[in-house]
Amino acid sequence: MKNFLILFLFYAGAALAQETVKPTHQFTISGQIKKESVITMDSLNSYPLKEIGDIKVTNHLGDFKHKDDQLKGVLLKDILAHSELAAGSPKLFSRFYFTCVGSDGYSVVYSWNELFNTEIGDHVYILLEKNGVKADKMPESLQMASMMDFKTGRRFLHNLDKIIVSQVP
């Protein structure tokens, strides 16, 4: 009985210690760019909305986790195209990468070449609608999906909070 009580208190304390993740309705783009910007839901709605279809979200092993239907979103590269990189020459663009960070700290990374120089960039979205629900009504609010990834859950991001632009030395 004593062991049961200790386990109960441990798990109850762990559950109470978990932080509630806050939904996001805007995100910043900062780092090695000429001017920091804040992207709001209103500004996202000014971009062309694309019907994406459905996604089967899988974990790092490829195991099915869940399916989301009726995705609609805007291309990440369309939004990033407005941020002028702090580079002396376009030859240096290949050194840049984008770290997309959720409000819970989860991060995913895309290189400049991946987004702007391969077909992958035509399939990385900020989701504005999922399962018939608009982003501002979802508890996970601003989400991102890379539709061409084999293991889709690795770069499926909830509650986008910021994008940090960096470059390798």
N, C-alpha and C positions, 0 to 999 in steps of 0.2 A: 504494500500500500504506500509506503514511504517513497519507493522508487517511482510509482505512478504519479504521486503528488509533485515530485521534483520534475519529472518530464512534462507534466501539465503546466507547471509554472514557467518552465523554459520555453515551451512552444507558445504559450499565451503572451509572454514578454516579447518574443520575437515577432509575433503578429502585431502587437501594439507598436513596436518600434519601426515597422515599415512605414515609409513616408508615402503619402498619397501623391501621385504624379499629377501635376497641374496641366490641364489642356492649354494649348497655345493657339493664339489667333493672329500672331505675327511672329516674324523672326528677323534677325539682323544678319547682314553680310558685312564682315569686317576682316581685318588682317592686311595682307599685302595688296591692297587696292588703293586707288587714288582717293576715293571718297566712300566712307561707310554709308550703308543704307538700311532702312527698315522696310520690310515687305509686309503689308497688312493683307487681311482678307479682301478688302476692297481693291487693292492694287492687283492681287492675284486674279480677281474676276475680270480685269481688263485684258488679260492674255487669252489667246485662243484656247477654248476648252475642247479637249480631245476625248472621244469615247475610246476607252482602252480595252474594255471587255472584262474578263474574269481572271483571277489569279488563284492558284493553289499555293498556299504558303507552306514551305517545308523547312525543316531544321537543317543543321550543318551536316547531317547524315543523309539528307534527302527524304526523311520520314515526313509524311503528310501531317500538318498541324490543323489547318482550317482553310476554307475557301471563301473568298470575297467576290461578290458579283457586281456587275454594272458599274465598274470603276470609270470615273471621269477625272481628268486632271490636266495640268499644264506642264510643259516640258521644263525640267530644271535648267537646261542650257539656255532657254529663252529668257529666263529670269537672270541668270548669271551673265548673259551677254551685255547687260547694262552696267556691269561693274568693270571699270577699266583697271586692268592689272598694273601693278607697280613694277613694270619691266621696261628696261631701256630699249628693247628691241623685240619684235615678234619672234625672233629666234629663241628667245628665253621662255616663251609660253609653255614649252614642253617640260619645264621644271616645276610648273605650278600644279597644286592639288587642292581639293576642297574637302574639308572635314565638316560633315553635317552632323549636328549634335541635337539630341532630343532633350527635353526638360528633365529626364531621369539620368542624363549623362551618357546614354548609349550613343555611340558614334559610328558613322560609316564614312568611307573615303572614296572619292572619285578623282582621277587625274584629269588634267585639262585635255590631254589627247584622247582619253577615253570618252569624254563628253562631246568634244568638238571635232574629233578626227576619226571617229569610228561609228558604226551603226548603233552601238550601245547608247550613245547620247540621244538617239531618237526614241528611246524606250525607258528613260528615267524620268519619273513624274512626281510632282507634288499633287497628292490626291485632293480633289475638291468635292468628290462625291463617291460613296461606297454603299452598296446594298440599298440604293435608293435614298440614302440619308446624306444631306449636305454636311461639309466639314465642320461648320460652326455649330452643328447640332450633335456631333460625335464626341464621346468622352475622350477619344484619342486625338481629336481635332486634326491638326496638320500632320499628315502622314506622307511618307515617301515610299516609292516602290521602284525597283529596277526589274523590269519585266523580262529581260533577257537572261537574267541570272539562272543558273541551274538549281541552286539552293536558295530559293527566293527569300527565305526568312532572314538570311544573313544581312541583307541590306534593306529590309523592310523596317522603316523607322517610324515611331509614333511621336507625336508632340514635338515637331521640329521647332527648335528654339533659336538656333544660330547656325550660320555657315562661316567657317573660318578659312580664309584663303591663305595658303602658305606656299613656300617653294623649297625644293631640296637645294642644298649648297652646291 
